Amino acid sequence: MAVIDIFAWIVLLVLVGTLVAIVAALGMMPGRIARKRGHPWAEAVAVGSWATLVFGFVFWPLVLIWAYVDVPTRRETPR
């Protein structure tokens, strides 16, 4: 193989590795945000963010919004 072919393979491997790292970072992001903010369903947000990989990140923005939404606390009625 020529030097240019080796260089092309190295560039291709770097691009594939970068793509995998970006997908993994985006898959982890909503779950980390939910845990950091103390979301009551942080684990469900994390599972939802990884489940969006199956759908090609179609629902990923919804899961990201869900990570930021705080569920209102239930008010206790006096007895």
Jmol script that loads the backbone (N, CA, C; Angstrom):
load data "model"
ATOM      1  N   MET A   1       0.846  -1.181   0.000  1.00  0.00           N
ATOM      2  CA  MET A   1       0.000   0.000   0.000  1.00  0.00           C
ATOM      3  C   MET A   1       0.888   1.240   0.000  1.00  0.00           C
ATOM      4  N   ALA A   2       0.368   2.246  -0.648  1.00  0.00           N
ATOM      5  CA  ALA A   2       1.093   3.506  -0.709  1.00  0.00           C
ATOM      6  C   ALA A   2       0.874   4.279   0.588  1.00  0.00           C
ATOM      7  N   VAL A   3       1.666   5.278   0.779  1.00  0.00           N
ATOM      8  CA  VAL A   3       1.581   6.110   1.982  1.00  0.00           C
ATOM      9  C   VAL A   3       0.224   6.812   2.043  1.00  0.00           C
ATOM     10  N   ILE A   4      -0.280   7.235   0.906  1.00  0.00           N
ATOM     11  CA  ILE A   4      -1.580   7.922   0.883  1.00  0.00           C
ATOM     12  C   ILE A   4      -2.711   6.991   1.303  1.00  0.00           C
ATOM     13  N   ASP A   5      -2.596   5.702   0.962  1.00  0.00           N
ATOM     14  CA  ASP A   5      -3.615   4.738   1.380  1.00  0.00           C
ATOM     15  C   ASP A   5      -3.599   4.546   2.895  1.00  0.00           C
ATOM     16  N   ILE A   6      -2.435   4.461   3.466  1.00  0.00           N
ATOM     17  CA  ILE A   6      -2.312   4.324   4.926  1.00  0.00           C
ATOM     18  C   ILE A   6      -2.868   5.564   5.614  1.00  0.00           C
ATOM     19  N   PHE A   7      -2.538   6.735   5.070  1.00  0.00           N
ATOM     20  CA  PHE A   7      -3.056   7.980   5.627  1.00  0.00           C
ATOM     21  C   PHE A   7      -4.577   8.020   5.545  1.00  0.00           C
ATOM     22  N   ALA A   8      -5.145   7.555   4.432  1.00  0.00           N
ATOM     23  CA  ALA A   8      -6.597   7.538   4.275  1.00  0.00           C
ATOM     24  C   ALA A   8      -7.244   6.610   5.299  1.00  0.00           C
ATOM     25  N   TRP A   9      -6.645   5.453   5.554  1.00  0.00           N
ATOM     26  CA  TRP A   9      -7.184   4.533   6.567  1.00  0.00           C
ATOM     27  C   TRP A   9      -7.112   5.145   7.963  1.00  0.00           C
ATOM     28  N   ILE A  10      -6.040   5.836   8.255  1.00  0.00           N
ATOM     29  CA  ILE A  10      -5.912   6.482   9.575  1.00  0.00           C
ATOM     30  C   ILE A  10      -6.982   7.553   9.740  1.00  0.00           C
ATOM     31  N   VAL A  11      -7.188   8.354   8.708  1.00  0.00           N
ATOM     32  CA  VAL A  11      -8.223   9.392   8.765  1.00  0.00           C
ATOM     33  C   VAL A  11      -9.602   8.755   8.934  1.00  0.00           C
ATOM     34  N   LEU A  12      -9.865   7.678   8.220  1.00  0.00           N
ATOM     35  CA  LEU A  12     -11.147   6.988   8.340  1.00  0.00           C
ATOM     36  C   LEU A  12     -11.363   6.438   9.745  1.00  0.00           C
ATOM     37  N   LEU A  13     -10.335   5.847  10.330  1.00  0.00           N
ATOM     38  CA  LEU A  13     -10.461   5.311  11.689  1.00  0.00           C
ATOM     39  C   LEU A  13     -10.685   6.420  12.713  1.00  0.00           C
ATOM     40  N   VAL A  14     -10.013   7.546  12.528  1.00  0.00           N
ATOM     41  CA  VAL A  14     -10.208   8.675  13.441  1.00  0.00           C
ATOM     42  C   VAL A  14     -11.632   9.209  13.322  1.00  0.00           C
ATOM     43  N   LEU A  15     -12.150   9.306  12.104  1.00  0.00           N
ATOM     44  CA  LEU A  15     -13.514   9.787  11.915  1.00  0.00           C
ATOM     45  C   LEU A  15     -14.547   8.846  12.527  1.00  0.00           C
ATOM     46  N   VAL A  16     -14.361   7.547  12.353  1.00  0.00           N
ATOM     47  CA  VAL A  16     -15.288   6.573  12.934  1.00  0.00           C
ATOM     48  C   VAL A  16     -15.217   6.629  14.462  1.00  0.00           C
ATOM     49  N   GLY A  17     -14.017   6.720  15.005  1.00  0.00           N
ATOM     50  CA  GLY A  17     -13.867   6.825  16.461  1.00  0.00           C
ATOM     51  C   GLY A  17     -14.506   8.080  17.014  1.00  0.00           C
ATOM     52  N   THR A  18     -14.352   9.185  16.308  1.00  0.00           N
ATOM     53  CA  THR A  18     -14.970  10.440  16.733  1.00  0.00           C
ATOM     54  C   THR A  18     -16.490  10.351  16.677  1.00  0.00           C
ATOM     55  N   LEU A  19     -17.016   9.738  15.644  1.00  0.00           N
ATOM     56  CA  LEU A  19     -18.461   9.566  15.523  1.00  0.00           C
ATOM     57  C   LEU A  19     -19.021   8.713  16.657  1.00  0.00           C
ATOM     58  N   VAL A  20     -18.332   7.639  16.994  1.00  0.00           N
ATOM     59  CA  VAL A  20     -18.760   6.770  18.103  1.00  0.00           C
ATOM     60  C   VAL A  20     -18.730   7.545  19.419  1.00  0.00           C
ATOM     61  N   ALA A  21     -17.687   8.340  19.624  1.00  0.00           N
ATOM     62  CA  ALA A  21     -17.575   9.119  20.859  1.00  0.00           C
ATOM     63  C   ALA A  21     -18.678  10.165  20.964  1.00  0.00           C
ATOM     64  N   ILE A  22     -19.016  10.801  19.858  1.00  0.00           N
ATOM     65  CA  ILE A  22     -20.090  11.805  19.868  1.00  0.00           C
ATOM     66  C   ILE A  22     -21.437  11.158  20.159  1.00  0.00           C
ATOM     67  N   VAL A  23     -21.719  10.017  19.546  1.00  0.00           N
ATOM     68  CA  VAL A  23     -22.980   9.325  19.796  1.00  0.00           C
ATOM     69  C   VAL A  23     -23.067   8.884  21.262  1.00  0.00           C
ATOM     70  N   ALA A  24     -21.962   8.389  21.806  1.00  0.00           N
ATOM     71  CA  ALA A  24     -21.961   7.972  23.209  1.00  0.00           C
ATOM     72  C   ALA A  24     -22.155   9.165  24.141  1.00  0.00           C
ATOM     73  N   ALA A  25     -21.522  10.278  23.832  1.00  0.00           N
ATOM     74  CA  ALA A  25     -21.674  11.475  24.670  1.00  0.00           C
ATOM     75  C   ALA A  25     -23.107  11.995  24.627  1.00  0.00           C
ATOM     76  N   LEU A  26     -23.710  12.004  23.445  1.00  0.00           N
ATOM     77  CA  LEU A  26     -25.101  12.453  23.341  1.00  0.00           C
ATOM     78  C   LEU A  26     -26.060  11.472  24.008  1.00  0.00           C
ATOM     79  N   GLY A  27     -25.730  10.193  23.994  1.00  0.00           N
ATOM     80  CA  GLY A  27     -26.578   9.208  24.662  1.00  0.00           C
ATOM     81  C   GLY A  27     -26.533   9.334  26.174  1.00  0.00           C
ATOM     82  N   MET A  28     -25.402   9.754  26.709  1.00  0.00           N
ATOM     83  CA  MET A  28     -25.246   9.880  28.164  1.00  0.00           C
ATOM     84  C   MET A  28     -25.719  11.221  28.708  1.00  0.00           C
ATOM     85  N   MET A  29     -25.772  12.237  27.862  1.00  0.00           N
ATOM     86  CA  MET A  29     -26.001  13.592  28.345  1.00  0.00           C
ATOM     87  C   MET A  29     -27.314  13.794  29.102  1.00  0.00           C
ATOM     88  N   PRO A  30     -28.485  13.409  28.591  1.00  0.00           N
ATOM     89  CA  PRO A  30     -29.712  13.659  29.363  1.00  0.00           C
ATOM     90  C   PRO A  30     -29.739  12.956  30.720  1.00  0.00           C
ATOM     91  N   GLY A  31     -29.212  11.738  30.790  1.00  0.00           N
ATOM     92  CA  GLY A  31     -29.178  11.030  32.060  1.00  0.00           C
ATOM     93  C   GLY A  31     -28.296  11.724  33.088  1.00  0.00           C
ATOM     94  N   ARG A  32     -27.155  12.200  32.639  1.00  0.00           N
ATOM     95  CA  ARG A  32     -26.264  12.924  33.556  1.00  0.00           C
ATOM     96  C   ARG A  32     -26.891  14.224  34.034  1.00  0.00           C
ATOM     97  N   ILE A  33     -27.551  14.927  33.131  1.00  0.00           N
ATOM     98  CA  ILE A  33     -28.207  16.182  33.512  1.00  0.00           C
ATOM     99  C   ILE A  33     -29.307  15.909  34.533  1.00  0.00           C
ATOM    100  N   ALA A  34     -30.095  14.859  34.302  1.00  0.00           N
ATOM    101  CA  ALA A  34     -31.189  14.535  35.220  1.00  0.00           C
ATOM    102  C   ALA A  34     -30.653  14.152  36.596  1.00  0.00           C
ATOM    103  N   ARG A  35     -29.589  13.362  36.645  1.00  0.00           N
ATOM    104  CA  ARG A  35     -29.012  12.986  37.952  1.00  0.00           C
ATOM    105  C   ARG A  35     -28.441  14.202  38.667  1.00  0.00           C
ATOM    106  N   LYS A  36     -27.786  15.083  37.920  1.00  0.00           N
ATOM    107  CA  LYS A  36     -27.176  16.270  38.519  1.00  0.00           C
ATOM    108  C   LYS A  36     -28.240  17.202  39.088  1.00  0.00           C
ATOM    109  N   ARG A  37     -29.393  17.288  38.422  1.00  0.00           N
ATOM    110  CA  ARG A  37     -30.460  18.164  38.878  1.00  0.00           C
ATOM    111  C   ARG A  37     -31.370  17.514  39.909  1.00  0.00           C
ATOM    112  N   GLY A  38     -31.144  16.238  40.219  1.00  0.00           N
ATOM    113  CA  GLY A  38     -31.955  15.554  41.217  1.00  0.00           C
ATOM    114  C   GLY A  38     -33.345  15.215  40.712  1.00  0.00           C
ATOM    115  N   HIS A  39     -33.443  14.886  39.454  1.00  0.00           N
ATOM    116  CA  HIS A  39     -34.735  14.543  38.847  1.00  0.00           C
ATOM    117  C   HIS A  39     -35.277  13.276  39.508  1.00  0.00           C
ATOM    118  N   PRO A  40     -36.583  13.229  39.811  1.00  0.00           N
ATOM    119  CA  PRO A  40     -37.125  12.044  40.479  1.00  0.00           C
ATOM    120  C   PRO A  40     -37.088  10.790  39.601  1.00  0.00           C
ATOM    121  N   TRP A  41     -37.072  10.958  38.293  1.00  0.00           N
ATOM    122  CA  TRP A  41     -37.019   9.814  37.382  1.00  0.00           C
ATOM    123  C   TRP A  41     -35.739   9.863  36.557  1.00  0.00           C
ATOM    124  N   ALA A  42     -34.633  10.093  37.215  1.00  0.00           N
ATOM    125  CA  ALA A  42     -33.354  10.238  36.509  1.00  0.00           C
ATOM    126  C   ALA A  42     -32.968   8.970  35.760  1.00  0.00           C
ATOM    127  N   GLU A  43     -33.253   7.824  36.351  1.00  0.00           N
ATOM    128  CA  GLU A  43     -32.896   6.565  35.680  1.00  0.00           C
ATOM    129  C   GLU A  43     -33.747   6.353  34.433  1.00  0.00           C
ATOM    130  N   ALA A  44     -35.003   6.744  34.482  1.00  0.00           N
ATOM    131  CA  ALA A  44     -35.871   6.628  33.303  1.00  0.00           C
ATOM    132  C   ALA A  44     -35.406   7.571  32.194  1.00  0.00           C
ATOM    133  N   VAL A  45     -34.930   8.734  32.561  1.00  0.00           N
ATOM    134  CA  VAL A  45     -34.391   9.659  31.565  1.00  0.00           C
ATOM    135  C   VAL A  45     -33.145   9.058  30.923  1.00  0.00           C
ATOM    136  N   ALA A  46     -32.297   8.438  31.741  1.00  0.00           N
ATOM    137  CA  ALA A  46     -31.082   7.821  31.207  1.00  0.00           C
ATOM    138  C   ALA A  46     -31.416   6.681  30.251  1.00  0.00           C
ATOM    139  N   VAL A  47     -32.377   5.844  30.624  1.00  0.00           N
ATOM    140  CA  VAL A  47     -32.786   4.743  29.739  1.00  0.00           C
ATOM    141  C   VAL A  47     -33.418   5.295  28.470  1.00  0.00           C
ATOM    142  N   GLY A  48     -34.217   6.334  28.613  1.00  0.00           N
ATOM    143  CA  GLY A  48     -34.838   6.947  27.444  1.00  0.00           C
ATOM    144  C   GLY A  48     -33.829   7.541  26.486  1.00  0.00           C
ATOM    145  N   SER A  49     -32.765   8.116  27.025  1.00  0.00           N
ATOM    146  CA  SER A  49     -31.758   8.699  26.146  1.00  0.00           C
ATOM    147  C   SER A  49     -31.020   7.623  25.359  1.00  0.00           C
ATOM    148  N   TRP A  50     -30.775   6.470  25.988  1.00  0.00           N
ATOM    149  CA  TRP A  50     -30.124   5.375  25.247  1.00  0.00           C
ATOM    150  C   TRP A  50     -31.106   4.702  24.299  1.00  0.00           C
ATOM    151  N   ALA A  51     -32.383   4.677  24.662  1.00  0.00           N
ATOM    152  CA  ALA A  51     -33.374   4.062  23.772  1.00  0.00           C
ATOM    153  C   ALA A  51     -33.551   4.859  22.493  1.00  0.00           C
ATOM    154  N   THR A  52     -33.258   6.151  22.539  1.00  0.00           N
ATOM    155  CA  THR A  52     -33.384   6.951  21.321  1.00  0.00           C
ATOM    156  C   THR A  52     -32.357   6.552  20.269  1.00  0.00           C
ATOM    157  N   LEU A  53     -31.320   5.875  20.667  1.00  0.00           N
ATOM    158  CA  LEU A  53     -30.355   5.397  19.673  1.00  0.00           C
ATOM    159  C   LEU A  53     -31.018   4.448  18.683  1.00  0.00           C
ATOM    160  N   VAL A  54     -31.981   3.673  19.151  1.00  0.00           N
ATOM    161  CA  VAL A  54     -32.693   2.741  18.276  1.00  0.00           C
ATOM    162  C   VAL A  54     -33.497   3.513  17.232  1.00  0.00           C
ATOM    163  N   PHE A  55     -34.039   4.658  17.624  1.00  0.00           N
ATOM    164  CA  PHE A  55     -34.874   5.439  16.728  1.00  0.00           C
ATOM    165  C   PHE A  55     -34.092   6.508  15.971  1.00  0.00           C
ATOM    166  N   GLY A  56     -32.797   6.475  16.055  1.00  0.00           N
ATOM    167  CA  GLY A  56     -31.984   7.438  15.321  1.00  0.00           C
ATOM    168  C   GLY A  56     -32.036   8.835  15.881  1.00  0.00           C
ATOM    169  N   PHE A  57     -32.107   8.967  17.185  1.00  0.00           N
ATOM    170  CA  PHE A  57     -32.135  10.242  17.896  1.00  0.00           C
ATOM    171  C   PHE A  57     -33.369  11.085  17.570  1.00  0.00           C
ATOM    172  N   VAL A  58     -34.453  10.460  17.116  1.00  0.00           N
ATOM    173  CA  VAL A  58     -35.674  11.210  16.805  1.00  0.00           C
ATOM    174  C   VAL A  58     -36.276  11.797  18.074  1.00  0.00           C
ATOM    175  N   PHE A  59     -36.324  11.027  19.150  1.00  0.00           N
ATOM    176  CA  PHE A  59     -36.945  11.477  20.391  1.00  0.00           C
ATOM    177  C   PHE A  59     -35.933  12.058  21.378  1.00  0.00           C
ATOM    178  N   TRP A  60     -34.684  12.189  20.977  1.00  0.00           N
ATOM    179  CA  TRP A  60     -33.648  12.672  21.883  1.00  0.00           C
ATOM    180  C   TRP A  60     -33.942  14.076  22.407  1.00  0.00           C
ATOM    181  N   PRO A  61     -34.417  15.020  21.584  1.00  0.00           N
ATOM    182  CA  PRO A  61     -34.738  16.346  22.145  1.00  0.00           C
ATOM    183  C   PRO A  61     -35.820  16.285  23.226  1.00  0.00           C
ATOM    184  N   LEU A  62     -36.789  15.390  23.079  1.00  0.00           N
ATOM    185  CA  LEU A  62     -37.823  15.257  24.107  1.00  0.00           C
ATOM    186  C   LEU A  62     -37.238  14.736  25.414  1.00  0.00           C
ATOM    187  N   VAL A  63     -36.325  13.794  25.317  1.00  0.00           N
ATOM    188  CA  VAL A  63     -35.689  13.256  26.526  1.00  0.00           C
ATOM    189  C   VAL A  63     -34.820  14.328  27.176  1.00  0.00           C
ATOM    190  N   LEU A  64     -34.159  15.141  26.369  1.00  0.00           N
ATOM    191  CA  LEU A  64     -33.352  16.231  26.923  1.00  0.00           C
ATOM    192  C   LEU A  64     -34.227  17.244  27.652  1.00  0.00           C
ATOM    193  N   ILE A  65     -35.371  17.567  27.081  1.00  0.00           N
ATOM    194  CA  ILE A  65     -36.303  18.476  27.762  1.00  0.00           C
ATOM    195  C   ILE A  65     -36.810  17.836  29.045  1.00  0.00           C
ATOM    196  N   TRP A  66     -37.090  16.539  28.993  1.00  0.00           N
ATOM    197  CA  TRP A  66     -37.558  15.818  30.176  1.00  0.00           C
ATOM    198  C   TRP A  66     -36.524  15.856  31.301  1.00  0.00           C
ATOM    199  N   ALA A  67     -35.252  15.855  30.941  1.00  0.00           N
ATOM    200  CA  ALA A  67     -34.198  15.922  31.954  1.00  0.00           C
ATOM    201  C   ALA A  67     -34.215  17.255  32.691  1.00  0.00           C
ATOM    202  N   TYR A  68     -34.657  18.302  32.017  1.00  0.00           N
ATOM    203  CA  TYR A  68     -34.685  19.625  32.639  1.00  0.00           C
ATOM    204  C   TYR A  68     -36.004  19.942  33.340  1.00  0.00           C
ATOM    205  N   VAL A  69     -37.054  19.196  33.057  1.00  0.00           N
ATOM    206  CA  VAL A  69     -38.363  19.485  33.645  1.00  0.00           C
ATOM    207  C   VAL A  69     -38.400  18.942  35.063  1.00  0.00           C
ATOM    208  N   ASP A  70     -38.730  19.812  35.982  1.00  0.00           N
ATOM    209  CA  ASP A  70     -38.885  19.397  37.375  1.00  0.00           C
ATOM    210  C   ASP A  70     -40.346  19.075  37.626  1.00  0.00           C
ATOM    211  N   VAL A  71     -40.577  17.961  38.243  1.00  0.00           N
ATOM    212  CA  VAL A  71     -41.937  17.562  38.568  1.00  0.00           C
ATOM    213  C   VAL A  71     -42.350  18.339  39.808  1.00  0.00           C
ATOM    214  N   PRO A  72     -43.522  18.981  39.769  1.00  0.00           N
ATOM    215  CA  PRO A  72     -43.947  19.723  40.947  1.00  0.00           C
ATOM    216  C   PRO A  72     -44.168  18.788  42.127  1.00  0.00           C
ATOM    217  N   THR A  73     -43.787  19.246  43.285  1.00  0.00           N
ATOM    218  CA  THR A  73     -43.972  18.426  44.478  1.00  0.00           C
ATOM    219  C   THR A  73     -45.443  18.422  44.875  1.00  0.00           C
ATOM    220  N   ARG A  74     -45.845  17.331  45.437  1.00  0.00           N
ATOM    221  CA  ARG A  74     -47.233  17.178  45.844  1.00  0.00           C
ATOM    222  C   ARG A  74     -47.436  17.883  47.179  1.00  0.00           C
ATOM    223  N   ARG A  75     -48.469  18.703  47.230  1.00  0.00           N
ATOM    224  CA  ARG A  75     -48.757  19.414  48.473  1.00  0.00           C
ATOM    225  C   ARG A  75     -49.584  18.530  49.391  1.00  0.00           C
ATOM    226  N   GLU A  76     -49.180  18.490  50.618  1.00  0.00           N
ATOM    227  CA  GLU A  76     -49.910  17.720  51.624  1.00  0.00           C
ATOM    228  C   GLU A  76     -51.094  18.555  52.124  1.00  0.00           C
ATOM    229  N   THR A  77     -52.232  17.921  52.203  1.00  0.00           N
ATOM    230  CA  THR A  77     -53.397  18.614  52.748  1.00  0.00           C
ATOM    231  C   THR A  77     -53.436  18.384  54.262  1.00  0.00           C
ATOM    232  N   PRO A  78     -53.700  19.432  55.009  1.00  0.00           N
ATOM    233  CA  PRO A  78     -53.752  19.273  56.474  1.00  0.00           C
ATOM    234  C   PRO A  78     -54.947  18.398  56.882  1.00  0.00           C
ATOM    235  N   ARG A  79     -54.712  17.578  57.870  1.00  0.00           N
ATOM    236  CA  ARG A  79     -55.787  16.710  58.355  1.00  0.00           C
ATOM    237  C   ARG A  79     -56.433  17.258  59.580  1.00  0.00           C
TER     238      ARG A  79
END
end "model"
wireframe off; spacefill off
backbone 0.3
color backbone group
